């Protein structure tokens, strides 16, 4: 493995393949073990399902309304120093 390949893998936003990661680990006499983990129980998929049932126009309108609400909130928010 070349130094330039390592440098590319170290860059922010790099997306190395599993084979590349295994090659680097192998050079250090290490291995890669993947372990499945359970899904997070706090993900509310009902909201995702509800949004997917909307038409693209309805999704856009919902997004725009949320954006307006957020901008209104930011306009009235004030900082409180502790």
GULOZA-527091 format. One record per residue: residue number from 1; residue in one letter; x, y, z negated of N, C-alpha, C, O in turn. Coordinates in steps of 0.05 Angstrom, whole numbers, plus 32768, in hexadecimal, padded with zeros to 4 digits. Each point is the difference from the previous one (the first is absolute). Layout:
+-----+-----+------+------+------+------+------+------+------+------+------+------+------+------+
!   n ! res !  n_X !  n_Y !  n_Z ! ca_X ! ca_Y ! ca_Z !  c_X !  c_Y !  c_Z !  o_X !  o_Y !  o_Z !
+-----+-----+------+------+------+------+------+------+------+------+------+------+------+------+
! NUM !   A !    X !    Y !    Z !    X !    Y !    Z !    X !    Y !    Z !    X !    Y !    Z !
...
+-----+-----+------+------+------+------+------+------+------+------+------+------+------+------+
//
This chain:
+-----+-----+------+------+------+------+------+------+------+------+------+------+------+------+
!   n ! res !  n_X !  n_Y !  n_Z ! ca_X ! ca_Y ! ca_Z !  c_X !  c_Y !  c_Z !  o_X !  o_Y !  o_Z !
+-----+-----+------+------+------+------+------+------+------+------+------+------+------+------+
!   1 !   X ! 8011 ! 7FE8 ! 8000 ! 7FEF ! 8018 ! 8000 ! 8012 ! 8019 ! 8000 ! 8013 ! 8002 ! 7FF0 !
!   2 !   X ! 7FE7 ! 8010 ! 8022 ! 8011 ! 8018 ! 8003 ! 7FF8 ! 8016 ! 7FEC ! 7FEA ! 7FFF ! 7FF5 !
!   3 !   X ! 8028 ! 8013 ! 8007 ! 7FFB ! 8017 ! 7FEE ! 7FE9 ! 8010 ! 800A ! 7FF0 ! 800B ! 7FF1 !
!   4 !   X ! 800F ! 7FF9 ! 802A ! 7FEB ! 8010 ! 800B ! 7FE4 ! 7FF4 ! 7FFD ! 7FEC ! 800E ! 7FFC !
!   5 !   X ! 8013 ! 7FD7 ! 8004 ! 7FE7 ! 7FF2 ! 7FFB ! 7FF7 ! 8004 ! 7FE3 ! 7FE8 ! 8005 ! 7FFB !
!   6 !   X ! 802A ! 7FFA ! 7FF3 ! 7FFA ! 8005 ! 7FE3 ! 7FF7 ! 801D ! 7FFD ! 7FEC ! 8005 ! 7FF2 !
!   7 !   X ! 8021 ! 800E ! 801B ! 7FF9 ! 801C ! 7FFE ! 7FE4 ! 8005 ! 800A ! 7FF1 ! 800F ! 7FF5 !
!   8 !   X ! 8007 ! 7FE3 ! 8021 ! 7FE5 ! 8003 ! 800B ! 7FEB ! 7FF6 ! 7FEC ! 7FEB ! 800B ! 7FFD !
!   9 !   X ! 801C ! 7FDF ! 7FF6 ! 7FED ! 7FF4 ! 7FED ! 7FFD ! 8012 ! 7FE7 ! 7FEB ! 7FFF ! 7FF2 !
!  10 !   X ! 8029 ! 8011 ! 8008 ! 8000 ! 8010 ! 7FE7 ! 7FF2 ! 801B ! 8005 ! 7FFA ! 800E ! 7FED !
!  11 !   X ! 8000 ! 7FF9 ! 802C ! 7FF3 ! 801A ! 8006 ! 7FE3 ! 8000 ! 7FF5 ! 7FF3 ! 7FEB ! 8000 !
!  12 !   X ! 8004 ! 802C ! 7FF7 ! 7FE4 ! 8003 ! 7FF8 ! 7FEE ! 7FF8 ! 8017 ! 8005 ! 8008 ! 8017 !
!  13 !   X ! 7FE7 ! 7FE9 ! 7FE4 ! 7FED ! 7FF8 ! 8014 ! 8008 ! 7FE8 ! 8010 ! 7FF2 ! 7FF7 ! 8012 !
!  14 !   X ! 8025 ! 7FFD ! 7FE7 ! 8009 ! 7FE8 ! 800E ! 7FEC ! 7FEA ! 7FFB ! 7FF4 ! 7FFE ! 7FEB !
!  15 !   X ! 800A ! 7FF1 ! 8029 ! 7FED ! 7FE9 ! 7FFE ! 800E ! 7FE7 ! 8009 ! 7FF9 ! 7FF5 ! 8016 !
!  16 !   X ! 801A ! 8001 ! 7FDB ! 8010 ! 7FE9 ! 8009 ! 7FEE ! 7FE7 ! 8000 ! 7FED ! 7FFD ! 7FF1 !
!  17 !   X ! 801B ! 7FF0 ! 8020 ! 7FF2 ! 7FE6 ! 8001 ! 8009 ! 7FEF ! 7FE9 ! 8014 ! 8005 ! 7FF3 !
!  18 !   X ! 7FDC ! 7FE7 ! 8007 ! 8007 ! 7FED ! 7FEB ! 801B ! 7FF3 ! 8007 ! 8011 ! 7FFC ! 7FEE !
!  19 !   X ! 7FF3 ! 7FFD ! 802B ! 801A ! 7FF4 ! 8009 ! 8017 ! 8012 ! 7FF9 ! 8015 ! 7FF7 ! 7FF8 !
!  20 !   X ! 7FE8 ! 8024 ! 800D ! 8016 ! 8013 ! 7FFA ! 8005 ! 8001 ! 7FE2 ! 8017 ! 8000 ! 7FF8 !
!  21 !   X ! 7FD4 ! 8001 ! 7FF8 ! 8004 ! 8001 ! 7FE3 ! 800E ! 7FE6 ! 7FF7 ! 8011 ! 8001 ! 7FEF !
!  22 !   X ! 7FE6 ! 7FE8 ! 801B ! 800D ! 7FE7 ! 7FF9 ! 801D ! 7FFF ! 8008 ! 8011 ! 7FF5 ! 7FF1 !
!  23 !   X ! 7FF6 ! 8017 ! 8025 ! 801C ! 8001 ! 8009 ! 8011 ! 8011 ! 7FEC ! 8016 ! 7FF8 ! 7FF9 !
!  24 !   X ! 7FDF ! 801F ! 7FFF ! 800F ! 8010 ! 7FED ! 8003 ! 7FF1 ! 7FE5 ! 8016 ! 8000 ! 7FF5 !
!  25 !   X ! 7FD4 ! 7FF5 ! 8002 ! 8002 ! 7FF1 ! 7FE7 ! 8013 ! 7FE8 ! 8002 ! 800E ! 7FFA ! 7FED !
!  26 !   X ! 7FF1 ! 7FF9 ! 802A ! 8013 ! 7FE9 ! 8003 ! 801D ! 8008 ! 7FFF ! 8010 ! 7FF2 ! 7FF5 !
!  27 !   X ! 7FF6 ! 8026 ! 8015 ! 801B ! 800B ! 7FFE ! 8009 ! 8004 ! 7FE3 ! 8018 ! 8001 ! 7FFA !
!  28 !   X ! 7FD4 ! 8002 ! 7FF4 ! 8006 ! 8004 ! 7FE4 ! 7FFB ! 7FE7 ! 7FF0 ! 7FFF ! 8000 ! 7FE7 !
!  29 !   X ! 7FFE ! 7FE9 ! 8027 ! 7FFB ! 7FE6 ! 7FF4 ! 7FE7 ! 8001 ! 7FEF ! 7FFE ! 7FF5 ! 7FEA !
!  30 !   X ! 7FEE ! 8018 ! 8021 ! 7FE5 ! 8002 ! 7FF4 ! 7FEB ! 7FF6 ! 8013 ! 8006 ! 7FFC ! 8018 !
!  31 !   X ! 7FE2 ! 7FFF ! 7FDE ! 7FEB ! 7FF7 ! 8011 ! 7FE7 ! 8011 ! 7FFC ! 7FFF ! 8011 ! 7FEE !
!  32 !   X ! 7FED ! 7FEA ! 8023 ! 7FE7 ! 800F ! 7FFE ! 7FEA ! 7FEC ! 7FF9 ! 7FFD ! 7FEC ! 800E !
!  33 !   X ! 7FF4 ! 801A ! 7FDE ! 7FE9 ! 7FEF ! 7FF8 ! 7FE7 ! 8012 ! 8001 ! 7FFE ! 8014 ! 7FF2 !
!  34 !   X ! 7FEE ! 7FE3 ! 801D ! 7FE7 ! 800F ! 8002 ! 7FEB ! 7FF1 ! 7FEF ! 7FFD ! 7FE8 ! 8002 !
!  35 !   X ! 7FF6 ! 8027 ! 7FED ! 7FEC ! 7FF5 ! 7FEE ! 7FE6 ! 800E ! 8004 ! 7FFE ! 8018 ! 7FFE !
!  36 !   X ! 7FED ! 7FD8 ! 8008 ! 7FE6 ! 800D ! 8004 ! 7FF6 ! 800B ! 7FE5 ! 8004 ! 7FF4 ! 7FEB !
!  37 !   X ! 7FEF ! 8023 ! 8016 ! 7FF5 ! 800C ! 7FE8 ! 7FE2 ! 8005 ! 8004 ! 7FF7 ! 8004 ! 8017 !
!  38 !   X ! 7FFA ! 7FFB ! 7FD4 ! 7FE3 ! 8005 ! 8003 ! 7FFA ! 801D ! 8008 ! 8010 ! 8012 ! 7FFA !
!  39 !   X ! 7FDA ! 7FF1 ! 8013 ! 7FF8 ! 801B ! 8008 ! 7FF9 ! 8010 ! 7FE7 ! 7FF8 ! 7FF5 ! 7FEC !
!  40 !   X ! 800C ! 8025 ! 8016 ! 7FF9 ! 8011 ! 7FEA ! 7FE1 ! 8001 ! 7FFC ! 7FF2 ! 8004 ! 8014 !
!  41 !   X ! 8005 ! 7FF7 ! 7FD4 ! 7FE3 ! 7FFF ! 7FFC ! 7FF3 ! 801B ! 8000 ! 7FE7 ! 8002 ! 8002 !
!  42 !   X ! 8028 ! 8014 ! 7FFC ! 7FF4 ! 801A ! 7FFE ! 7FFB ! 800E ! 801B ! 7FFA ! 8017 ! 8001 !
!  43 !   X ! 8009 ! 7FDA ! 8015 ! 7FFA ! 800B ! 801A ! 7FE2 ! 7FFD ! 8005 ! 7FF6 ! 7FEA ! 8001 !
!  44 !   X ! 7FFD ! 802C ! 8003 ! 7FE3 ! 8000 ! 8005 ! 7FFB ! 7FFD ! 801D ! 7FFE ! 8014 ! 800F !
!  45 !   X ! 7FFF ! 7FD4 ! 7FFB ! 7FFC ! 7FFB ! 801C ! 7FE4 ! 8008 ! 800A ! 7FFB ! 8002 ! 8018 !
!  46 !   X ! 7FF3 ! 8003 ! 7FD5 ! 7FE5 ! 8007 ! 8009 ! 8000 ! 801B ! 800E ! 7FF1 ! 8005 ! 8013 !
!  47 !   X ! 8021 ! 800D ! 7FE4 ! 8002 ! 801A ! 800E ! 800C ! 7FFD ! 801C ! 7FF8 ! 800D ! 8013 !
!  48 !   X ! 801B ! 7FE1 ! 7FF0 ! 800C ! 7FFB ! 801A ! 7FEB ! 7FF4 ! 8013 ! 7FFD ! 8009 ! 8017 !
!  49 !   X ! 7FF4 ! 7FE4 ! 7FDF ! 7FEB ! 7FF3 ! 8010 ! 7FEB ! 8015 ! 8008 ! 7FF7 ! 8000 ! 8017 !
!  50 !   X ! 8002 ! 8011 ! 7FD7 ! 7FEC ! 8014 ! 8006 ! 8009 ! 8014 ! 8015 ! 7FF1 ! 8007 ! 8012 !
!  51 !   X ! 8029 ! 8001 ! 7FED ! 800B ! 8012 ! 8014 ! 8001 ! 7FF3 ! 801B ! 7FFC ! 800D ! 8015 !
!  52 !   X ! 800B ! 7FD9 ! 7FEC ! 8002 ! 7FF2 ! 8019 ! 7FE5 ! 7FFD ! 800E ! 7FFE ! 7FFC ! 8018 !
!  53 !   X ! 7FEC ! 8006 ! 7FD9 ! 7FE5 ! 7FFE ! 800B ! 7FF8 ! 801A ! 800E ! 7FED ! 8000 ! 8010 !
!  54 !   X ! 8021 ! 8016 ! 7FEA ! 7FFA ! 801A ! 800C ! 8009 ! 8001 ! 801D ! 8013 ! 7FF2 ! 8008 !
!  55 !   X ! 7FE0 ! 801E ! 8008 ! 800A ! 8005 ! 801B ! 8018 ! 8012 ! 7FFE ! 8005 ! 800D ! 7FEB !
!  56 !   X ! 800B ! 7FF5 ! 802A ! 8017 ! 8012 ! 8000 ! 7FF8 ! 801D ! 7FF9 ! 800E ! 800D ! 7FF2 !
!  57 !   X ! 7FDC ! 7FFC ! 8019 ! 7FF6 ! 801B ! 7FFB ! 7FF9 ! 8003 ! 7FE3 ! 8006 ! 8015 ! 7FF4 !
!  58 !   X ! 7FED ! 7FD7 ! 8000 ! 7FF9 ! 8002 ! 7FE4 ! 8019 ! 7FFF ! 7FEE ! 8001 ! 800F ! 7FEC !
!  59 !   X ! 8013 ! 7FE1 ! 801B ! 8019 ! 8000 ! 7FF1 ! 800E ! 801B ! 8001 ! 800A ! 8009 ! 7FEC !
!  60 !   X ! 7FF6 ! 8003 ! 802C ! 800C ! 801A ! 8002 ! 7FF1 ! 8015 ! 7FF0 ! 800D ! 8010 ! 7FF2 !
!  61 !   X ! 7FD9 ! 7FF0 ! 800E ! 7FF0 ! 8013 ! 7FF0 ! 8005 ! 7FFC ! 7FE3 ! 8003 ! 8013 ! 7FF1 !
!  62 !   X ! 7FFF ! 7FD4 ! 8006 ! 8006 ! 7FFA ! 7FE4 ! 801B ! 800A ! 7FF8 ! 8004 ! 800C ! 7FEB !
!  63 !   X ! 8010 ! 7FF0 ! 8027 ! 801B ! 800A ! 7FFB ! 8000 ! 801E ! 7FFE ! 800C ! 800C ! 7FEE !
!  64 !   X ! 7FE7 ! 8001 ! 8024 ! 8000 ! 801E ! 8000 ! 7FF2 ! 800B ! 7FE7 ! 8009 ! 8014 ! 7FF5 !
!  65 !   X ! 7FE2 ! 7FDF ! 8002 ! 7FF2 ! 8009 ! 7FE8 ! 8013 ! 7FFC ! 7FE8 ! 8002 ! 8011 ! 7FEE !
!  66 !   X ! 800C ! 7FD9 ! 8011 ! 8013 ! 7FFB ! 7FEA ! 8017 ! 8015 ! 8001 ! 8008 ! 800A ! 7FEB !
!  67 !   X ! 8001 ! 7FFC ! 802C ! 8015 ! 8014 ! 8003 ! 7FF7 ! 801C ! 7FF6 ! 800E ! 800E ! 7FF2 !
!  68 !   X ! 7FD9 ! 7FF9 ! 8016 ! 7FF5 ! 801A ! 7FF6 ! 7FFE ! 8000 ! 7FE2 ! 8007 ! 8014 ! 7FF3 !
!  69 !   X ! 7FF0 ! 7FD6 ! 8001 ! 7FFD ! 7FFE ! 7FE3 ! 801C ! 8003 ! 7FF3 ! 8002 ! 800D ! 7FEB !
!  70 !   X ! 8012 ! 7FE6 ! 8020 ! 801B ! 8001 ! 7FF5 ! 800A ! 801D ! 8002 ! 800C ! 800A ! 7FEC !
!  71 !   X ! 7FF1 ! 8003 ! 802A ! 8009 ! 801C ! 8003 ! 7FF2 ! 8012 ! 7FEC ! 800C ! 8012 ! 7FF5 !
!  72 !   X ! 7FD9 ! 7FEA ! 8007 ! 7FF2 ! 8010 ! 7FEC ! 800B ! 7FFB ! 7FE4 ! 8003 ! 8013 ! 7FF1 !
!  73 !   X ! 8003 ! 7FD4 ! 8009 ! 800B ! 7FFA ! 7FE6 ! 801B ! 800D ! 7FFC ! 8006 ! 800C ! 7FEB !
!  74 !   X ! 800B ! 7FF3 ! 802A ! 801A ! 800C ! 7FFE ! 7FFE ! 801E ! 7FFD ! 8011 ! 800D ! 7FF2 !
!  75 !   X ! 7FDC ! 7FFF ! 801B ! 7FFC ! 801D ! 7FFF ! 7FF9 ! 800A ! 7FE3 ! 8006 ! 8016 ! 7FF9 !
!  76 !   X ! 7FEC ! 7FD9 ! 7FF9 ! 7FF7 ! 8007 ! 7FE5 ! 8012 ! 7FF5 ! 7FEA ! 7FFD ! 8007 ! 7FE8 !
!  77 !   X ! 8016 ! 7FE8 ! 801F ! 8011 ! 7FF4 ! 7FEB ! 8014 ! 8014 ! 7FF6 ! 8008 ! 8012 ! 800F !
!  78 !   X ! 7FFF ! 7FEB ! 7FD8 ! 8015 ! 8011 ! 7FF5 ! 8013 ! 7FEF ! 7FEF ! 7FF7 ! 7FEC ! 7FF5 !
!  79 !   X ! 8021 ! 801C ! 800A ! 8014 ! 7FF1 ! 7FF1 ! 8000 ! 8008 ! 7FE3 ! 7FFD ! 8017 ! 7FF9 !
!  80 !   X ! 8005 ! 7FD5 ! 7FF6 ! 8001 ! 8005 ! 7FE3 ! 801B ! 7FF5 ! 7FF7 ! 8004 ! 7FE8 ! 8001 !
!  81 !   X ! 800E ! 802A ! 7FF6 ! 801A ! 7FF7 ! 7FF6 ! 7FFD ! 7FF6 ! 7FE4 ! 7FF3 ! 800C ! 7FEF !
!  82 !   X ! 801B ! 7FDE ! 800C ! 7FFF ! 7FF4 ! 7FE5 ! 8012 ! 800D ! 7FED ! 8002 ! 7FF9 ! 7FE9 !
+-----+-----+------+------+------+------+------+------+------+------+------+------+------+------+
//
